[in-house]
Amino acid sequence: DVLPSPEGPVPSVSITEIRQYLRAQGIPFHDGYSCLHTPSLFTNGRENQPLPPTTSAPYTLFIDKMTGSFLCTATLAEGTWQDFQANVELRHRGVPPASSEEPEEDMRQAREDARCIWDRALPLWELLDEDETHKTKDMFGISLVTDATLKRFGVRYLRTAKSLVFPWFSPRDATLKGLKLVRVEKKGDATAYVEETLPRFDSYHNLFGLPLISRRDTELVLTGWELDALALHQATGVASLALPRGATCLPPALLPYLEQFKRITLWLGEDLRSWEAAKLFARKLSLKRCSLVRPGDLQPRPLEALNQGLNLTKILRAALPASHKSIVSFRQLREEVFGELVNTEQVAGIKWARFPELNKLLKGHRRGELTIFTGPTGSGKTTFISEYALDLCMQGVCTLWGSFEINNVRLAKIMLTQFATQRLEDQLELYDEWADRFEDLPLYFMTFHGQQNIKTVIDTMQHAVYMYDITHVVVDNLQFMMGHEHLSVDR
């Protein structure tokens, strides 16, 4: 994915400008947590639906306060702030606004593939015999999850791929929009879960469990995994949803669906990365309505808690408010300090898998740190840093590259070769297979080249952090970004 190029950047819009524009156009709105809510421009053009008076009609159009992007949850029309303004202008001229376009060919194909898999998959409680059902449930660690819960969430099993199938239904008309397949891989004693989505990850914007939410629900638990959502709902009865990519990112496109909740508890997982992600997501969702479940021995992830017979309701009640006051006493920090002592390895950061020596020097990748690599021209800085960043990216660290020296095509070629650990020039028939896997990494490139205005670069970085939850930025290299003249101390 490439961010907007410097020639035509997305004009940034401030929340003040958005409010002024809506008032000037006479569009009523109210302030939500991460979005402004307005009546939809896209529903009135429907002859079969008389327009209800605005007092009783729920506002179904949501405008993101950070970016100005909008989504109408009634028609699924979406677009940028400029698209929204264009639609308002059209309405003044009496032209009905354009409804959401037909899905692209790739998306249509993905939906058809999803439909075929869905039709072949069986409900878990309808397998050949009880023995197979028990074995399957056991394999995924869901022996305690009841058939009623599986039925309620519509989970199926694809026998040929030994995978659980989680559906993604459109919140508007309950049509099947996609799937997530999860299978188990044993590596020695360790169990790893391998996920695959249709459509591909970057366009898979599903909140698993959304069709079960009613308008009256005001409290929600957000989890990082579908099986956690099942366990939570079964054990506590609270509304629970799973994020599509776990603790990796919370796409802004999903924020409108979370606006109705007055209280959101984030219970993403059992390691410190999930805890860091929960704090980051709480900022997006508005701190004042968020609470976080701190990972710990007695507070593992929900499915694990269910399997250990822990009281999930009690764990939720003990969740910490996300907004700390400006001044705290040690008593409030006590648990966090203990957590850091217990998890010294995790606190040190995310270890490099390919560079054990580097772990001795830097301990691991931690947020909020700056590392500078220096060396003469041609000594291999770019080659090494692309390998070093790729190592973290493969472990789910969302990475943004700003290469001012070599172009993105060449950089991506280097990284793809390092990812495949072989020369693809000699085996072009393998290209698509490796490219597909590479495409699923949380990796983004800035489209700048040569000397740049530093403000533009920093604005682009901030935009990327909000949109893609970037936690690792690589700048290659500093001299190119700054230009060579006026190298004052300030710069």
SULFEN-V571914 format. One line per field, one symbol per residue. ss: DSSP state (H for helix, E for strand, L for the rest). psi: psi as a letter, one per 30 degrees, with the letter a starting at -180 (. if undefined). burial: b if it has 16 or more other C-alpha atoms within 10 Angstrom, else e. A space follows every 50 residues. Layout:
ss->???
psi->???
burial->???
This chain:
ss->LELLLHHHLLLLLLHHHHHHHHHHLLLLEEELLLEEEELLLLLLLLLLLL LLLLLLLLLLEEEELLLLLEEELLLLLEELHHHHHHHHHHHHLLLLLLLL LLLLHHHHHHHHHHHHHHHHLEEHHHLLLHHHHHHHHHHLLLLLLLHHHH HHHLLEEELLLLEEEEEEELLLLLLEEEEEEEEEEEELLEEEEEEEEELL HHHLLLLELHHHLLLLLLEEEEELLHHHHHHHHHHHLLLEEELLLLLLLL LHHHHHHHLLLLEEEEELLLLHHHHHHHHHHHHHHLHHHEEELLLELLEL LHHHHHHLLLLHHHHHHLLEELLLLLLLLHHHHHHHHHHHHHLHHHHLLE LLLLLHHHHHHHLLELLLLLLLLLLLLLLLHHHHHHHHHHHHHLLLLLEE EEELLLLHHHHHHHHHHHHHLLLHHHLHHHHHHHHHHHHLLLEEELLLLL LLLHHHHHHHHHHHHHHHLLLEEEEELHHHHHLLLLLLLLL
psi->kklklfeiljkkkleeeeeeeeeefgjklljaeflkkllkffffgjefjk jlkfefkkjgkkkkfeffklkjfefgklaleeeeeeeeeeeeggkklklk lklleeeeeeeeeeeeeeffkkkeggleleeeeeeeeeegghefkleeee eefhklkjeeghkkjkljkkfegglkfalkkklkkkjbfkkkkkkklkal efgiikjkfeffklffkfkkkklgkefeeeeeeeffglkklkkehbgelj kfffeefgffkfkkkjifaglfeeeeeeeeeeeefjefgklkjkklegia leeeeeffgljeeeeefgkkkfjklfkllfeffeeeeeeeeeheeeefak kkefieeeeeefelkklgkkkkklllkgfgeeeeeeeeeeeeefggjkkk kjjfelleeeeeeeeeeeefhljfefifffeeeeeeeeffkiklkkhlka klkeeeeeeeeeeeeeeghkgjkkkjleeeeflflhilee.
burial->eebeebeeebeeeebeebbeeeeeeeeebeebbbbbbbbbbbbeeeeeee eeeeeeeebbbbbbbbbbbbbbbebbbbebbeebeebbeeeeeeebbeee eeeeeebeebbbebbebbeebbbbbebeeeeebeebbeebebeebeeeeb eebebbbbeeeebbbbbbbebeeeebbbbbbbbeeeeeeeeeeeeebbbb bbebbbbbbbbeeeeeebebbbbbbbbbbbbbbbbeebbbbbbbbbbbbb bbeebbebbbbebbbbbbbbbbbbbebbbbbbebbebbbbbbbbbbeebb bbbbbbeeebebeebbeebbbbbeeeeeeeeeeeeeeebeeeeeebbebb bbeeeeeebeeebbbbeeeeeeeeeeeeeebbeebbbbbbbbbbebbbbb bbbbbeebeebeeebbbbbbeeeeeeeeeeeeeeeeebeebbbbbbbbbe eeeeeebeebbebbbbbbbbbbbbbbbeebbbeeeeeeeee
